[in-house]
Amino acid sequence: MPNSNAMDKDTKEAVGTGAGALAGAAAGAALGTAIPGVGNVVGAVIGGAVGLAGGAVAGRAIADSIDPKVENEYWSENYASRPYSKDTSYDDLGPAYQYGWETRGQHPVSKRFDDVESDLSRNWDNKRGNSRLSWDRAKQATRDAWDRIERKLPGDFDGDGK
């Protein structure tokens, strides 16, 4: 498994905290404008600040739940049982799994895989390393790794019941 794209602890924390903070700020600002008697601008500022703090905590939860070594070991031991792995080596699937666990940590907790799939598709060629898989073939493994990280978090952020 190529580790050139593996995130170190500081990078994971920064990415997770930043993504969560942005999502929380946006949600808090939207909520703040709905608070009666506060006014839209003041409510948005207050809501944004509260959301920023809460979102940073949630983003850090994602980043903290990702251990590249654990994820790589899990997928290298379990990839062959996945329905999309037929006639595909771990050398080809490994970068797709890594792309999934890393990108889950880079997006706000409120984002579903389907919400960002087109962005992931566009960036796959830059992240694929030595994988010979097209995005159509890599997408399922990427989603599998994304979902595995998400299942480790409290709550069900993408609403898929898993």
Disulfide bonds with the S-S distance in Angstrom:
none
